[in-house]
């Protein structure tokens, strides 16, 4: 794996991207920080992919998923109870 400073990489960024895309990762050093440049392959939704399936499942069941009908009914019941107790 090639290692270089950020200043060294600035002048050869295009060539580095070509090398990384070809499968040769690069380690960049900036002060006391390290960053690894490596090829990224986006998921293709046209093909069955376990990674894509896991991401979609997480989106559906995660904390940002829409409320179910039961969730909304529970919230409405709680609000009604609080309004009555005032």
VMD Tcl script that draws the C-alpha trace (Angstrom):
set ca {
  {0.00 0.00 0.00}
  {1.33 3.38 -0.98}
  {1.70 5.96 1.83}
  {2.10 9.71 1.29}
  {1.31 13.03 2.86}
  {-1.67 15.09 1.81}
  {0.67 17.70 0.33}
  {2.34 15.04 -1.82}
  {-1.04 13.71 -2.94}
  {-2.39 17.13 -3.99}
  {-0.26 17.31 -7.10}
  {-1.07 13.72 -8.16}
  {-4.68 13.35 -7.12}
  {-5.94 12.28 -10.55}
  {-3.29 9.56 -10.86}
  {-3.98 8.41 -7.29}
  {-7.68 8.06 -8.03}
  {-6.85 5.94 -11.08}
  {-4.54 3.73 -9.01}
  {-7.09 3.34 -6.22}
  {-9.81 2.55 -8.73}
  {-7.50 -0.11 -10.15}
  {-7.36 -1.78 -6.74}
  {-4.31 -0.21 -5.06}
  {-5.39 1.54 -1.85}
  {-3.45 4.59 -0.67}
  {-2.78 5.73 2.88}
  {-2.74 9.52 3.33}
  {-1.02 11.14 6.31}
  {-2.01 14.61 7.55}
  {-0.34 15.74 10.80}
  {-1.18 12.84 13.13}
  {-4.23 11.64 11.17}
  {-4.39 8.72 8.73}
  {-6.95 8.22 5.97}
  {-7.20 5.23 3.67}
  {-8.34 5.80 0.10}
  {-9.87 2.68 -1.36}
  {-12.16 1.76 -4.22}
  {-15.88 2.07 -3.53}
  {-18.38 -0.12 -5.32}
  {-21.93 1.23 -5.03}
  {-24.63 -1.38 -4.59}
  {-26.61 -2.21 -7.71}
  {-30.34 -2.36 -6.88}
  {-30.93 -4.49 -9.99}
  {-29.23 -7.46 -8.32}
  {-30.12 -9.20 -5.06}
  {-27.61 -7.99 -2.52}
  {-27.47 -8.93 1.17}
  {-25.96 -5.54 1.97}
  {-28.74 -3.67 0.18}
  {-31.39 -5.86 1.77}
  {-29.93 -5.16 5.24}
  {-29.87 -1.41 4.54}
  {-33.49 -1.41 3.36}
  {-34.62 -3.47 6.35}
  {-32.84 -1.07 8.70}
  {-34.59 1.87 7.03}
  {-38.01 0.24 7.41}
  {-37.58 -0.89 11.00}
  {-35.28 1.88 12.22}
  {-36.10 4.85 14.41}
  {-37.06 7.02 11.44}
  {-39.68 4.66 10.06}
  {-43.28 5.91 9.99}
  {-45.49 5.32 13.00}
  {-47.83 2.35 12.84}
  {-51.56 2.78 13.29}
  {-51.23 1.29 16.78}
  {-48.47 3.78 17.68}
  {-50.66 6.71 16.63}
  {-53.65 5.34 18.56}
  {-51.48 5.01 21.69}
  {-50.26 8.60 21.35}
  {-53.82 9.87 20.84}
  {-55.03 7.95 23.92}
  {-52.19 9.41 26.02}
  {-53.02 12.96 24.88}
  {-56.74 12.44 25.69}
  {-55.85 11.16 29.19}
  {-53.59 14.16 29.80}
  {-56.28 16.59 28.56}
  {-58.88 15.06 30.88}
  {-56.60 15.28 33.92}
  {-56.15 19.06 33.55}
}
mol new
graphics top color blue
foreach p $ca { graphics top sphere $p radius 0.5 }
foreach p [lrange $ca 0 end-1] q [lrange $ca 1 end] { graphics top cylinder $p $q radius 0.2 }
display resetview
